[in-house]
């Protein structure tokens, strides 16, 4: 896939993420659970690769925050999840590892990175492991949908970069 096509697809994913942020989110405490972001992270990790996946996660997080439909916690969660999902997929070409990378990257690492933001910058009382269940729930749901969509794409032979070498069975 050419860089122009990757950039266009990234922009389209940012637009989808921004549009759906007004429709599909779950407010829990001072965070907003947004499973569509994790679906997009898995799709971009597999289809576009690490650079574009992180750019997509950053773009959606930035626009959501500018519009008031997101929280500052979207940055560490989505960007780390997109990076880990894409790196694991890049190394192994296994879809389930893209799913796993998104859940671990967002659900655990992103949640741990959100703790200092909550305590230092926002002055919110937060427990260190208070974010993990919320982030895991959101990332698991969204990443699962992304995994299912990619599996259907592969079974129906929809053209994906590197699809011949992707192992969708595990």
Order of alpha helices (4+ residues) and beta strands (2+ residues): alpha-beta-beta-alpha-alpha-alpha-alpha-alpha-alpha
